């Protein structure tokens, strides 16, 4: 049982990576130029929200929405859960660091990977959902950090004018995606 759960988690880290394979939450990857610190902070906050949201969303779906027969509202309910989790995380960060998430609040709250994971996990058992959430969160951190490294290399090299900015970022993300698909 534990072997299957660890394989599920490893699968979500590498093969079923939400950013590169499912293309969820890729705006921070292809959209901006970020250094390693900002990339790690953003990805860690998203990963925390992914994990906590999935831990809350699974019981809410199983014990509330399914019992009432209103699973059709799961997307709406999970979006509210995401916003509440991000708001609580913002309060915690403000209490600890004296500064909130600020500009990162909408980046984290509107990240499609968070909502996608919550919707994806309803098909699993609770232990599977926990390990899948942990794997997806770690995979998201891996994807952001990997692409921050790729972007730093791109900034050091000559890029033709037609490919500067978004085109070269999309091309680099596609190449990384193809490399990860090789693990399937």
C-alpha positions in Angstrom: 0.0 0.0 0.0 2.7 2.5 1.0 4.7 1.6 -2.1 1.7 2.5 -4.4 1.2 5.7 -2.5 4.9 6.7 -2.9 4.7 5.8 -6.6 1.6 8.0 -7.0 3.5 10.8 -5.3 6.5 10.3 -7.5 4.3 10.2 -10.6 2.8 13.6 -9.7 6.2 15.1 -9.1 7.8 14.0 -12.4 5.4 12.4 -15.0 2.0 14.0 -14.2 3.5 17.4 -13.3 0.7 19.9 -13.1 2.7 22.7 -14.7 4.5 20.9 -17.6 2.2 17.9 -18.3 -1.3 19.3 -17.5 -0.4 22.9 -18.3 -2.1 24.2 -15.1 -0.6 27.1 -13.3 1.9 28.0 -15.9 1.5 31.7 -15.8 4.3 32.2 -13.3 6.5 29.9 -15.5 6.2 31.5 -18.9 4.9 35.0 -17.9 7.5 36.5 -15.8 11.2 36.9 -15.2 12.0 35.9 -11.7 15.1 35.2 -9.8 15.5 32.1 -7.7 14.3 33.6 -4.4 11.0 35.0 -5.9 10.5 31.7 -7.8 11.0 29.6 -4.7 8.7 31.9 -2.6 5.9 31.8 -5.2 6.2 28.1 -5.8 6.3 27.3 -2.0 3.3 29.4 -1.3 1.4 27.8 -4.2 2.5 24.3 -3.0 1.3 25.0 0.5 -2.1 26.2 -0.8 -2.3 23.2 -3.1 -1.7 20.8 -0.2 -4.0 22.4 2.3 -6.8 23.0 -0.2 -6.7 19.3 -1.3 -6.8 18.2 2.3 -9.9 20.3 2.9 -11.6 19.7 -0.4 -11.6 15.9 -0.3 -13.6 15.6 2.9 -15.9 18.5 1.9 -16.7 16.7 -1.4 -17.1 13.3 0.2 -19.0 14.1 3.3 -20.9 17.2 2.3 -21.4 17.6 -1.4 -21.8 13.9 -2.2 -24.2 13.4 0.7 -26.3 16.2 -0.4 -26.1 15.2 -4.1 -24.7 18.5 -5.2 -21.3 17.5 -6.6 -22.0 19.8 -9.5 -21.2 22.7 -7.2 -17.7 21.3 -6.4 -15.8 23.8 -8.6 -17.5 26.8 -7.0 -17.1 25.3 -3.5 -13.4 24.5 -4.1 -12.8 28.0 -5.4 -14.1 29.4 -2.1 -11.9 27.0 -0.2 -8.9 28.2 -2.2 -9.7 31.8 -1.4 -10.1 31.1 2.3 -6.9 29.1 2.4 -4.9 31.9 0.6 -6.5 34.5 2.9 -5.5 32.5 6.0 -2.0 32.0 4.6 -1.8 35.8 4.0 -2.7 36.4 7.6 -0.1 33.9 8.8 2.6 35.5 6.6 1.6 39.0 7.9 1.9 37.8 11.5 5.3 36.2 11.0 7.0 38.5 8.5 5.1 41.8 9.1 4.3 41.9 5.4 1.6 40.0 3.6 1.7 38.2 0.3 0.9 41.5 -1.5 1.2 41.1 -5.2 1.5 37.3 -4.8 -2.0 37.0 -3.3 -3.8 36.9 -6.7 -1.1 34.8 -8.3 -1.6 32.2 -5.7 -5.4 32.5 -5.3 -6.0 32.4 -9.1 -3.6 29.6 -9.8 -5.3 26.9 -11.9 -3.0 24.2 -10.5 -4.6 24.6 -7.0 -8.2 24.3 -8.2 -7.2 21.6 -10.7 -5.6 19.5 -8.0 -8.7 19.8 -5.7 -10.9 18.7 -8.6 -8.5 15.9 -9.6 -8.3 14.5 -6.1 -12.0 13.7 -5.6 -11.5 10.5 -7.6 -9.0 9.1 -5.1 -9.2 7.7 -1.6 -8.2 10.1 1.1 -4.7 8.6 1.6 -4.2 8.7 -2.2 -5.4 12.3 -2.3 -2.8 13.2 0.4 0.1 11.7 -1.5 -1.1 13.0 -4.8 -1.4 16.5 -3.3 2.1 16.3 -1.8 3.5 15.0 -5.1 1.7 17.7 -7.1 3.0 20.4 -4.7 6.6 19.2 -4.8 6.3 18.8 -8.6 5.1 22.4 -8.9 8.1 23.6 -6.9 10.3 21.5 -9.1 8.8 23.0 -12.2 9.0 26.6 -11.1 12.6 26.2 -9.9 13.7 24.4 -13.0 12.2 27.0 -15.2 13.8 29.8 -13.1 17.1 28.2 -13.9 16.2 28.0 -17.6 15.2 31.6 -17.6 18.4 32.7 -16.1 20.3 30.8 -18.8 18.1 32.4 -21.5 18.8 35.9 -20.1 22.6 35.2 -20.5 22.4 34.2 -24.1 21.6 36.0 -27.3 18.0 35.6 -28.3 16.8 36.9 -31.7 14.3 39.7 -31.4 11.4 37.7 -32.8 11.9 35.1 -30.0 12.5 37.4 -27.0 10.1 37.3 -24.1 7.1 35.0 -24.3 8.0 33.0 -27.4 11.3 31.8 -26.1 9.7 31.0 -22.7 7.0 28.9 -24.3 9.5 27.1 -26.5 11.7 26.3 -23.4 8.6 25.1 -21.5 7.7 22.9 -24.4 11.1 21.3 -24.5 11.1 20.6 -20.8 7.6 19.2 -21.1 8.8 16.8 -23.9 11.6 15.7 -21.7 9.3 14.9 -18.8 6.8 13.1 -21.1 9.7 10.7 -21.9 9.2 9.2 -18.4 5.7 7.9 -19.3 
